Amino acid sequence: MSDLSSFPITKRWPAQHSDRIQLYSLPTPNGVKVSIMLEETGLPYEPHAIDFGKDHQKTPEFLSLNPNGKIPAIIDPNGPGDKPLGLFESGAILQYLAEKTGQFLPADPARRWQTLQWLHFQMGGIGPMFGQLGFFHKFAGREYEDKRPLQRYVAESKRLLGVLEARLDGRQWIMDADYTIADIATLGWVRNLIGFYGARELVAFDELTHVPAWLERGLARPAVQRGLEIPKRP
Ligand SMILES: N[C@@H](CCC(=O)N[C@@H](CS)C(=O)NCC(=O)O)C(=O)O
């Protein structure tokens, strides 16, 4: 068994299997990236649900692992040098797990960089812009009289979907035949945009061809289906 006692988060969310990767998350678009990746790789892990309703992500124990107060975060008991490693930021976690397992990140140097480029396109573009669209269309921002912020994020989200549409023209996945962490990072966000956020018509999703087909292919993967439900919501 690994000793995770130096991580205060394990006092509040104790590890039943301290030799497995500890995942602190919820099935949100950023959270499911890591649960899907863990399901795809087959790495053993133990999920812990972080209850936003109780602001668990802002507790001292959670902040000790992620000072930014957001899910997902992990502890790998078998990190580099066989020492435990705590990590936050979903993009960093995906890259870490890909390099740890040698899966879902091409070995060829140029293709590896291109995959990371598309991962960062999701992290810096799709995630923040779709998230703002959600705020102004579905959550508290709906009540704002000034509709310009909503219009801005709708326009930017449509533009980003257009970039993805062009990339996926003639490709099965973002990196051609290789299903990678770039797909894993992006699938949950596109699904969320047209599902939970209810923005399908707003972003004219049905005028696209390649993105919907790619989303369907991604959602057909059993590991994606499992990962979308992990951890169980409290
Ligand atoms: N850049 C971060 C963003 C994480 C993030 O925004 N997580 C959201 C859920 S999708 C969260 O924890 N929200 C709770 C809060 O902000 O209090 C990452 O990719 O890990």
The ligand as a MOL file (V3000), in Angstrom:
LIG
                    3D

  0  0  0     0  0            999 V3000
M  V30 BEGIN CTAB
M  V30 COUNTS 20 19 0 0 0
M  V30 BEGIN ATOM
M  V30 1 N -8.7810 24.7870 -16.5310 0
M  V30 2 C -9.3720 23.9200 -15.5520 0
M  V30 3 C -10.8370 24.2700 -15.4020 0
M  V30 4 C -11.5260 23.4200 -14.3680 0
M  V30 5 C -12.9850 23.8580 -14.1450 0
M  V30 6 O -13.4090 24.9320 -14.5760 0
M  V30 7 N -13.7240 22.9960 -13.4540 0
M  V30 8 C -15.1010 23.3290 -13.1390 0
M  V30 9 C -16.0250 22.1930 -13.5210 0
M  V30 10 S -16.0600 21.9100 -15.2650 0
M  V30 11 C -15.2330 23.5450 -11.6270 0
M  V30 12 O -14.5540 22.9090 -10.8470 0
M  V30 13 N -16.1440 24.4360 -11.2110 0
M  V30 14 C -16.4130 24.6780 -9.8140 0
M  V30 15 C -16.0600 26.0560 -9.3500 0
M  V30 16 O -15.5660 26.8580 -10.1610 0
M  V30 17 O -16.2950 26.3340 -8.1720 0
M  V30 18 C -9.1870 22.4610 -15.9810 0
M  V30 19 O -9.2760 22.2190 -17.1950 0
M  V30 20 O -8.9630 21.5840 -15.1410 0
M  V30 END ATOM
M  V30 BEGIN BOND
M  V30 1 1 1 2
M  V30 2 1 2 3
M  V30 3 1 2 18
M  V30 4 1 3 4
M  V30 5 1 4 5
M  V30 6 2 5 6
M  V30 7 1 5 7
M  V30 8 1 7 8
M  V30 9 1 8 9
M  V30 10 1 8 11
M  V30 11 1 9 10
M  V30 12 2 11 12
M  V30 13 1 11 13
M  V30 14 1 13 14
M  V30 15 1 14 15
M  V30 16 2 15 16
M  V30 17 1 15 17
M  V30 18 2 18 19
M  V30 19 1 18 20
M  V30 END BOND
M  V30 END CTAB
M  END
